[in-house]
């Protein structure tokens, strides 16, 4: 059984979705590209390496203007290098709202 098979919830692949990120403690802002989303978690590709355990404010914006932005608080659980200057960031969603 692979780790993907062990996931409790279905993940939705995010395409053409930008992710705006603010580190709540430091106030540092950076951007990312959405990878996948579930009711409990989010994965995105970023140009900056956040700290594991950091709390982040995230805003997901689809290119389709009919879809409202999704705002959430994320606790970073995993950060892995995804190429030169890129990081795959995954975490648990704490709170979320569509606005």
C-alpha positions in Angstrom: 0.0 0.0 0.0 1.5 3.4 -1.0 1.2 6.5 1.1 -1.3 7.9 -1.5 -3.5 4.8 -0.8 -3.4 5.6 3.0 -4.9 9.1 2.6 -8.3 9.3 4.3 -9.7 12.0 2.1 -9.8 12.6 -1.6 -7.5 15.3 -2.9 -8.4 17.6 -5.7 -5.7 18.6 -8.2 -5.4 22.4 -8.4 -4.5 23.7 -11.8 -4.3 27.4 -12.7 -4.6 28.3 -9.0 -2.3 30.9 -7.4 -1.5 30.8 -3.7 -0.8 34.0 -1.7 1.0 33.2 1.5 1.8 35.3 4.6 3.9 33.8 7.5 1.8 34.9 10.5 4.7 35.3 12.9 7.2 37.2 10.7 4.8 38.8 8.2 6.9 37.6 5.3 4.8 37.3 2.1 5.4 35.0 -0.8 3.5 33.4 -3.7 3.0 29.8 -4.8 1.2 27.6 -7.3 -1.5 25.2 -6.0 -0.9 21.5 -6.4 -3.7 19.8 -4.5 -6.4 20.4 -1.9 -8.5 18.3 0.5 -10.8 19.3 3.3 -7.9 18.9 5.7 -4.8 19.9 3.8 -3.1 21.8 1.0 0.0 21.3 -1.1 1.6 24.1 -3.2 4.9 24.9 -5.0 6.7 28.0 -3.7 9.8 30.0 -4.4 10.5 30.3 -0.6 11.2 27.6 2.0 8.9 28.1 5.0 9.7 26.5 8.4 8.1 23.3 9.4 5.5 24.1 12.1 5.0 27.7 10.9 1.4 29.0 10.8 0.6 30.6 7.4 -2.3 32.7 6.1 -3.1 31.4 2.6 -5.4 32.7 -0.2 -6.1 30.4 -3.1 -7.2 32.2 -6.3 -8.4 30.3 -9.4 -8.0 31.9 -12.8 -11.7 31.4 -13.3 -13.3 34.7 -12.0 -16.5 32.9 -11.1 -14.8 31.0 -8.3 -14.4 33.0 -5.0 -11.0 33.0 -3.3 -10.5 30.5 -0.5 -8.8 32.0 2.6 -7.3 29.6 5.2 -4.9 29.2 8.0 -2.3 26.5 7.3 0.1 24.7 9.6 3.2 23.7 7.6 3.9 19.9 8.1 6.3 19.1 5.2 8.7 21.0 3.0 10.8 19.3 0.3 13.0 20.7 -2.4 11.3 20.5 -5.8 14.0 21.8 -8.0 16.3 24.8 -8.3 14.8 27.5 -6.0 11.4 25.7 -5.6 9.8 24.0 -2.6 6.9 21.6 -2.3 5.0 22.8 0.8 2.3 20.7 2.5 0.2 21.4 5.6 -3.0 21.0 7.5 -5.8 23.5 7.1 -6.9 25.0 10.4 -9.6 27.4 9.4 -11.0 28.3 6.0 -13.6 30.5 4.3 -14.6 31.4 0.8 -14.8 35.2 0.2 
